[in-house]
Structure formats: C-alpha cells, structure tokens
Amino acid sequence: MLHIEKFTFNPFQENTYIAYNDEGDCLIVDPGCFNREEEAEITSFIEAKKLKPKALINTHGHIDHVFGNRFVFEKYGLKPLIHRDDLIVLQNAEKVAEMYGIPFTPSPDPEILDQDFFDLGNLRFKILFVPGHSPGHIALYHPESSTLLSGDVLFKRSIGRTDLPGGDMSTLYNSVRNVLFKLPDETVVYAGHMEETTIGEEKRENPFFN
C-alpha cells in the first residue's frame, strides 16, 4: 500500500513528499528542506516510522525543490534522479539562488531518470513526462492508488508558471490536457505547492482550462 507524507518547506512554501510502502521502503520527492529544523523534520519522520530511504527524485530542478538534495545525499547516500532535459535547470540553481539572495548548498551530481517506470519495493510508479514549467519536468503516477505527485505542473485551481528559463505556456497546456487530464478523475493530485486536489476537480474547476 502507498502512503504519502507531506512537508511544506522553505520561503517558497514548497511541498516535499515522502512516499513509502508497508515494508518501510521510502522515496523522497523534491526535498525542499532549507535549514536544520526542516532537515530534522524529515529525519525525525523517517526514524519514527523506521523507514528505509531508497531513492531521491526531483520532479524538476528549480531551487525550491532541490534545497535539500545535498542534505539527503549526505544523510542517506542518495543521489538525485532527474530527467536529462532538466539537468541545465538543476545546474543553474546556485546562480538562481544568488539572484534571490538566498543561501544554497550545491546539489550533488544527479543521475538520469530515463525509464518509464520507477519501482519502490512492491510499488510501481509510472514516470510521466510533462514539460512546460521546466523543460524536463516529470510527474509520478501510482495507478493502483490513483495517486499523482505532480510537481509544479498542475495545482488546485492553477498551473505552474512559465516565465522562468525553459518554461513554455503552450507546452504546459499540452502536458496538462494530453497527459494529466487523461488520468482517471478520482486521481488525487499531490502538487509541489498548495493543498491536494483531484484530476476531476481540475477538469471541471480549473480556470485555466474552462
């Protein structure tokens, strides 16, 4: 069975997720932990649940989603997995942080996530390629539980911004309409910001598509 725990971190109010199964295998998605207190939140949860971190996935490389990459690598020995088209975004994160005047510890060198599926023990996630917010953005879909970790593509009544380098509005619209909106209406969307929603709700209520 898939379990999801959400943490909201850093000045951008980014949602970091820990996905885990009944056997205690866990996947860390978009670690945005920004300081020692936020790092301790993740560590305390993992220790309390007796979880075994198996992988770190970045849905994309924007700074608010990768602040904790170095911490997770040093604590658990996990290199970030990211789509090859978002390598440039991750590599530019330190410069972007400088522009914001925010401290940033460089991410370890990532590994390329180029498969169609990701297995966490007995859980299989489908890797969905959904560019537009960034050039190599991916989402994680678990069909058996109708669960989607959408990153910054689709939010409750909103969508990801496209005014950052590598963003493109028409590409984002295509990703939502032709990939995410093809999922079952009951699919629960765990987004990179704000609260949860469902695919059905967004097809009916999202003002960018009505």
Secondary structure by P-SEA (a helix, b strand, c coil): cbbbbbbbbcccbbbbbbbbccccbbbbcccccccaaaaaaaaaaaaaacccccbbbbcccccccccaaaaaaaaccccbbbcccaaaaaaaaaaaaaaaccccccccccccccccccccccbbbbbbbccccccbbbbbbbcccccccccccccccbbbbcccccccaaaaaaaaacccccccccbbbbccccccccaaaaaccccccc
